[in-house]
Amino acid sequence: MTEPDSQHRDVLSVAAAIDTGGGGGVFDTHHPPSDELIDDCVHCGFCLPTCPTYLLEGNEANSPRGRIYLMELGKAGEVPMDQQFVDNFDACLGCMACVSACPSGVKYDQLIEAVRPQIERNWERTRADRLFRTMIFSLFPYPARLRPAAFFGTLYQRLGVRRLLLALGLLDRLPARLRAMEALLPALTLHNVVARQPAFTPAAGTARHRVGMLSGCVQRVFFGDVNAAATRVLAAEGCDVVAPKTQQCCGALSSHAGREEEAIALARNIIDTFDAADVQSIVVNVAGCGSSMKEYAVLLRDDPAYAQRAAVFSAKVRDISELLAELGPVAPRHPIPARVAYHDACHLAHAQGIRAQPRAVLRSIPQLSVTDIPEPEVCCGSAGIYNLVQPEPAERLGRRKVEQIITTAPDAVVTSNAGCLLQIRRYLDAGVPLFHPVQLIDASIRGVDPISSRGSDHV
């Protein structure tokens, strides 16, 4: 395994290199988009076929190179920060497919993540937009608040209220954002909503690694079964698993939405929590969370008390498929004879560069065939809170992704991100189950076939 001490110096050097050039034009002086990074773009257009918004609209302004040009104009004071300016950046999913596609190595991820906090500080959103975003960020990052909401969601589904509203046509009358929120609500069970993850799970047999596990916020409420499967798999593979009760949201949703101070406070809590747990690795089973946690050194670069600690912490963060591939399997696998389509979550494939590991751990299951989906680089439209705040383009992307999935004729679909699971489930035929990769690994170790049996393990 890679030593964290050799990694955290690289993370710090990246953080130090991001801020080149002061504010100006529409941007304030607090970490505006870097002149150097803007100048790296040669406007070649290789990013265009991978950009979801450009694919949908064919609008140059809503492409990575178009947005980079807009950043340049904004810094020069040649355009105002007006509604059109903000809309062009709000339309970006932050999927980072352009980063993978760029032959010049343009760090668009760092540029867009510099612009979003600038917009949140310097632009006043409409009252309706502010209220909706406040609702999202007052609920989803807080499991103690989300659980009661999920409980009522369970009643809403189980008592037939949704079927009644659908039959009366009332759901179609909701505003687009609320309609999207309702449609994305997963199939809930009271057991999953109230389940709690054990604070410590010992390794089965000889312990060969000690891991801290992120429980997540939405993940622990809506996908507690994924956390349970991850815990069982890690223990079966010789890991002591620590899931601290004091951990909060990792801040990924806030960070990706430009809510910088909120994200910083949450990041500090996560660092404090897992430092106290004394673990060798921090394991994450949500791609967006892992991506954000690996960038804590950038987020906390101005904090003298946390900058160095954040770099050390980030070097320990592993996606669960990444760690399982590094450790190698020791627990026997039982066959699952099925063909599954693997969807690359953007914040796993593009942001973290993790593509081979999930496929490798899935292929360790006997008789399981893993197939790729056409247009793997194109986002499904989930993208953090994008499918809530930009419901129309998100729906078009979700339907496009499902059309590509269907061409592979899979028995099941597998992906490594909670948002992708919700987004794809909304448009996929109900007869095709969805899984996180670790759920299939867990089933194989336990000798269960959740695909043929359509058991309770599927999403």
C-alpha positions in Angstrom: 0.0 0.0 0.0 1.1 3.6 -0.7 2.5 5.3 2.4 0.4 8.4 3.3 3.6 10.3 4.3 4.8 10.2 0.7 1.4 11.3 -0.6 0.5 14.3 1.6 3.5 16.3 0.4 2.1 16.0 -3.2 -1.4 17.1 -2.0 0.1 20.2 -0.3 2.1 21.1 -3.4 -1.1 21.0 -5.5 -2.9 23.2 -3.0 -0.1 25.7 -3.0 0.0 25.9 -6.8 -3.7 26.6 -7.4 -3.8 30.3 -6.5 -1.8 32.2 -9.1 -3.1 35.7 -9.8 -5.2 38.0 -7.6 -8.8 39.0 -7.9 -10.2 41.4 -10.4 -13.3 42.2 -12.4 -16.2 40.3 -11.0 -14.1 38.2 -8.6 -12.9 39.1 -5.2 -9.4 38.5 -3.9 -10.1 35.3 -2.0 -8.9 32.5 -4.2 -10.3 33.6 -7.6 -9.8 31.3 -10.6 -6.1 31.2 -11.4 -4.7 33.1 -14.3 -2.2 30.3 -14.9 -4.8 27.6 -15.1 -7.1 29.8 -17.3 -4.1 30.3 -19.7 -3.5 26.5 -19.9 -6.7 26.1 -22.1 -5.8 26.3 -25.8 -9.5 26.0 -26.8 -8.9 22.9 -28.8 -12.4 21.5 -28.3 -11.5 18.0 -27.2 -13.7 18.6 -24.1 -16.8 19.2 -26.1 -17.9 15.6 -26.8 -17.7 14.7 -23.1 -19.5 17.8 -21.7 -23.1 16.9 -20.8 -24.4 20.5 -21.2 -22.7 20.9 -24.6 -24.1 17.6 -25.7 -27.6 18.6 -24.8 -27.5 22.2 -26.1 -24.6 22.6 -28.5 -24.0 26.0 -26.9 -20.4 27.0 -26.8 -20.9 29.1 -23.6 -22.1 26.0 -21.8 -18.9 24.1 -22.5 -15.7 23.9 -20.5 -13.7 26.0 -22.9 -16.6 28.5 -23.1 -16.8 28.8 -19.3 -13.0 29.2 -19.1 -13.3 32.0 -21.6 -16.0 33.5 -19.5 -13.8 33.3 -16.4 -11.1 35.2 -18.3 -13.6 37.9 -19.4 -14.9 38.1 -15.8 -11.4 38.6 -14.4 -10.7 41.3 -16.9 -13.9 43.1 -16.0 -15.3 42.8 -19.6 -18.5 41.0 -18.5 -20.6 41.6 -15.3 -21.6 38.9 -12.8 -25.2 38.9 -13.9 -27.9 36.3 -14.2 -26.5 35.0 -17.5 -23.0 34.8 -16.1 -24.2 32.8 -13.1 -26.5 30.6 -15.2 -23.6 29.4 -17.3 -21.7 28.2 -14.3 -24.8 26.8 -12.5 -25.4 24.7 -15.6 -22.1 22.9 -15.2 -22.5 19.5 -13.5 -18.9 19.5 -12.2 -18.6 16.0 -13.6 -14.9 16.5 -14.6 -15.2 14.5 -17.8 -13.5 17.4 -19.5 -10.5 16.9 -17.2 -10.1 13.3 -18.4 -10.5 14.3 -22.0 -8.2 17.3 -22.1 -4.9 16.7 -23.9 -3.4 19.8 -22.4 -4.1 18.8 -18.8 -6.3 21.8 -18.1 -7.4 21.7 -14.4 -11.0 22.7 -15.0 -12.0 21.0 -11.7 -9.9 23.6 -9.8 -11.2 26.4 -11.9 -14.9 25.6 -11.5 -14.4 25.0 -7.8 -12.8 28.5 -7.5 -15.7 30.2 -9.3 -18.6 28.6 -7.4 -17.6 30.2 -4.0 -17.1 33.5 -5.7 -20.7 33.3 -7.0 -22.1 32.4 -3.6 -20.3 35.3 -2.0 -20.9 37.9 -4.7 -24.2 37.2 -6.3 -27.7 37.4 -4.7 -29.8 34.6 -5.9 -33.6 34.9 -6.2 -35.6 34.4 -3.1 -37.1 31.2 -4.4 -33.6 29.8 -5.3 -32.2 30.8 -1.9 -35.1 29.2 0.0 -34.8 25.9 -2.0 -31.0 25.7 -1.5 -31.4 26.5 2.2 -33.9 23.7 2.5 -31.5 21.2 0.9 -28.5 22.3 3.0 -30.5 22.4 6.2 -31.7 18.8 5.7 -29.4 16.5 3.7 -26.1 17.0 5.5 -27.8 16.3 8.9 -28.8 12.6 9.4 -30.6 13.5 12.7 -32.9 15.7 10.6 -33.0 13.5 7.6 -34.1 10.4 9.5 -37.5 11.9 10.5 -38.0 13.1 7.0 -37.2 9.7 5.7 -39.6 8.1 8.2 -42.5 10.2 6.8 -41.2 9.3 3.3 -41.7 5.7 4.3 -45.3 6.3 5.4 -45.9 8.3 2.2 -44.9 5.3 0.1 -46.3 2.5 2.3 -49.8 4.1 2.9 -50.4 4.6 -0.8 -50.3 8.4 -0.7 -48.0 8.6 -3.6 -50.2 6.4 -5.7 -53.2 8.5 -4.9 -51.5 11.8 -5.7 -50.2 10.3 -9.0 -53.7 9.1 -9.9 -55.1 12.5 -9.2 -52.4 14.2 -11.4 -51.3 16.3 -8.4 -47.6 15.4 -8.6 -47.4 16.7 -12.1 -48.6 20.1 -10.8 -45.6 20.5 -8.5 -42.8 22.9 -9.4 -40.1 21.1 -11.3 -37.6 21.1 -8.4 -40.1 19.6 -5.9 -41.2 17.1 -8.5 -37.6 16.0 -9.0 -37.1 15.7 -5.2 -40.2 13.5 -4.9 -39.3 11.3 -7.9 -35.8 10.7 -6.6 -37.0 9.4 -3.2 -35.8 5.8 -3.0 -37.9 2.8 -2.0 -37.6 3.1 1.8 -38.0 0.5 4.6 -38.4 1.4 8.2 -35.5 -1.0 9.0 -33.1 0.9 6.8 -34.2 4.3 8.0 -33.6 3.4 11.7 -30.6 1.1 11.3 -27.4 2.2 13.0 -23.9 1.2 11.9 -21.8 -0.4 14.7 -19.0 1.8 16.0 -16.5 -1.1 15.8 -16.6 -4.3 13.9 -13.6 -6.7 14.4 -11.8 -8.4 11.6 -12.8 -12.0 10.9 -9.7 -13.9 11.7 -6.3 -12.2 11.8 -6.6 -8.4 11.4 -4.4 -7.1 8.6 -5.6 -3.5 8.5 -7.5 -0.9 10.6 -9.9 1.3 8.7 -12.2 4.2 9.6 -15.4 4.1 7.6 -17.4 7.2 6.6 -21.0 6.6 7.3 -22.1 9.5 5.3 -25.3 11.6 5.7 -27.7 10.7 2.9 -25.8 7.4 2.7 -26.5 6.3 6.3 -30.2 7.1 6.1 -31.1 6.0 2.5 -28.4 3.4 1.9 -27.7 1.9 5.3 -27.7 -1.5 3.6 -24.7 -0.5 1.5 -22.9 0.6 4.7 -23.8 -2.7 6.3 -22.5 -4.7 3.3 -19.3 -2.6 3.2 -18.7 -3.3 6.9 -19.2 -7.1 6.5 -16.9 -7.2 3.4 -14.1 -5.2 5.1 -14.3 -7.4 8.2 -14.3 -10.6 6.0 -11.2 -9.3 4.3 -9.3 -8.9 7.6 -10.1 -5.3 8.5 -11.0 -3.9 11.9 -13.7 -1.4 11.0 -14.2 1.8 13.0 -17.3 4.0 12.3 -17.1 6.8 14.8 -20.5 7.9 16.2 -19.4 11.6 16.2 -18.7 11.8 12.5 -20.9 14.3 10.6 -21.3 15.0 6.9 -18.0 15.2 5.0 -19.0 18.5 3.4 -19.0 17.3 -0.2 -22.4 18.6 -1.1 -21.6 22.0 0.3 -18.1 22.1 -1.3 -19.4 21.3 -4.7 -22.1 23.9 -4.4 -19.6 26.7 -3.5 -20.7 26.9 0.2 -17.1 27.1 1.3 -17.4 28.1 5.0 -19.9 25.3 5.6 -17.7 22.8 3.8 -14.7 23.9 5.9 -16.5 23.4 9.2 -17.6 19.9 8.2 -14.2 19.0 7.0 -12.6 20.0 10.3 -15.1 17.7 12.1 -14.3 14.7 9.9 -10.5 15.2 10.3 -10.8 15.5 14.1 -13.1 12.5 14.3 -10.9 10.1 12.3 -7.6 11.4 13.8 -9.0 10.4 17.2 -10.0 7.0 15.8 -6.3 6.1 15.0 -6.9 4.3 11.7 -4.6 3.4 8.8 -7.1 4.2 6.1 -10.4 6.1 5.8 -12.8 4.1 3.6 -15.5 5.8 1.6 -18.3 4.1 -0.4 -19.7 7.2 -2.0 -17.7 8.6 -5.0 -18.6 12.3 -4.4 -17.6 12.1 -0.7 -14.3 10.4 -1.5 -13.5 13.0 -4.1 -14.1 15.8 -1.7 -12.2 14.2 1.2 -9.2 13.7 -1.0 -9.2 17.5 -1.6 -9.3 18.6 2.0 -5.8 20.1 1.7 -7.0 22.5 -0.9 -10.2 23.4 1.0 -8.2 24.0 4.3 -5.1 25.6 2.8 -5.6 28.9 4.6 -6.1 27.2 8.0 -2.7 26.9 9.8 -4.2 24.5 12.4 -5.5 22.1 9.7 -3.6 22.5 6.4 -0.9 19.9 7.2 -3.4 17.6 9.0 -5.7 17.8 6.0 -3.0 16.7 3.7 -2.1 13.7 5.9 -5.8 12.9 6.2 -6.5 13.0 2.5 -3.6 10.7 1.7 -5.3 8.0 3.8 -8.7 8.3 2.0 -9.6 5.3 -0.1 -12.7 4.4 -2.1 -13.7 1.0 -0.9 -13.0 -0.7 -4.3 -9.6 1.0 -4.2 -8.7 -0.4 -0.8 -10.1 -3.9 -1.6 -7.9 -4.0 -4.8 -4.9 -2.9 -2.8 -5.4 -5.5 0.0 -6.3 -8.4 -2.3 -9.1 -10.9 -1.5 -8.8 -13.5 1.3 -12.5 -14.3 1.8 -13.8 -17.0 -0.6 -16.3 -15.9 -3.2 -19.3 -17.9 -4.3 -20.7 -17.7 -7.9 -23.2 -15.1 -9.0 -24.1 -16.1 -12.6 -25.2 -12.8 -14.1 -24.3 -10.1 -16.5 -24.0 -6.6 -14.9 -23.5 -3.2 -16.5 -21.0 -1.1 -14.6 -21.7 2.7 -14.6 -18.6 4.9 -13.9 -19.6 7.5 -11.3 -18.0 10.8 -12.4 -16.4 11.6 -9.1 -14.8 8.1 -9.1 -13.6 7.9 -12.7 -12.9 11.5 -13.6 -12.2 13.2 -10.2 -10.3 10.3 -8.5 -9.1 8.4 -11.6 -10.5 5.1 -10.3 -11.8 2.9 -13.1 -10.1 -0.4 -13.0 -10.5 -1.2 -9.3 -14.3 -1.5 -9.2 -14.3 -3.7 -12.2 -11.4 -5.9 -10.8 -13.2 -6.5 -7.5 -16.4 -7.3 -9.3 -14.6 -9.8 -11.6 -13.3 -11.6 -8.5 -16.9 -13.0 -8.2 -17.1 -16.3 -10.1 -19.4 -16.3 -13.1 -20.1 -12.6 -12.9 -19.8 -10.9 -16.2 -19.0 -7.1 -16.1 -19.8 -5.1 -19.2 -19.2 -1.4 -19.9 -21.9 1.1 -20.9 -21.7 3.1 -24.1 -20.8 6.8 -23.5 -19.2 5.9 -20.1 -17.7 9.4 -19.9 -21.1 11.2 -20.0 -22.7 12.0 -16.6 -26.0 10.5 -15.6 -27.2 13.9 -14.4 -27.1 13.4 -10.7 -24.0 15.5 -9.9 -24.5 16.3 -6.2 -27.6 18.5 -6.0 -27.7 19.1 -9.7 -30.7 16.9 -10.4 -32.6 18.9 -7.8 -31.6 22.5 -8.8 -31.4 21.8 -12.6 -34.1 19.2 -13.0 -34.8 19.6 -16.7 -31.3 18.9 -18.1 -30.7 16.3 -15.3 -33.8 14.4 -16.5 -32.6 14.5 -20.1 -29.2 13.2 -19.0 -30.8 10.5 -16.8 -32.9 9.2 -19.7 -29.9 9.3 -22.0 -27.9 7.2 -19.6 -30.6 4.7 -19.2 -31.0 4.3 -22.9 -27.3 3.4 -23.1 -27.6 1.0 -20.2 -30.5 -0.8 -21.9 -28.4 -1.5 -25.0 -26.2 -3.8 -22.9 -29.2 -6.0 -21.8 -27.9 -6.4 -18.2 -29.3 -8.5 -15.5 -28.4 -5.7 -13.1 -26.7 -2.3 -13.0 -23.8 -1.5 -10.7 -22.4 1.9 -9.7 -20.4 3.4 -6.8 -22.3 6.5 -5.9 -25.5 7.1 -4.0 -26.6 9.9 -6.3 -26.1 7.8 -9.4 -28.1 4.9 -7.8 -31.0 7.3 -7.2 -30.8 9.0 -10.6 -30.6 5.8 -12.7 -33.3 4.1 -10.6 -35.7 7.0 -11.5 -35.6 6.1 -15.2 -34.7 2.4 -15.3 -37.2 -0.3 -15.7 -38.2 -1.5 -12.2 -37.4 -5.1 -13.1 -33.6 -4.4 -13.4 -32.0 -4.2 -9.9 -29.3 -1.7 -9.0 -26.4 -2.4 -6.7 -23.3 -0.8 -5.2 -20.3 -3.0 -6.1 -19.7 -3.8 -2.4 -23.2 -5.3 -2.2 -22.4 -7.9 -4.8 -19.0 -8.7 -3.1 -20.9 -9.1 0.2 -23.5 -11.4 -1.4 -20.8 -13.5 -3.0 -18.9 -13.9 0.2 -22.1 -14.9 2.0 -23.1 -17.3 -0.7 -26.2 -15.3 -1.8 -27.4 -14.6 -5.3 -29.3 -11.3 -5.0 -29.8 -10.9 -8.8 -31.5 -14.2 -9.5 -33.5 -14.1 -6.3 -34.3 -10.4 -6.5 -33.7 -10.4 -2.8 -34.0 -7.5 -0.4 -30.3 -6.5 -0.9 -31.0 -4.6 -4.1 -31.6 -0.9 -4.2 
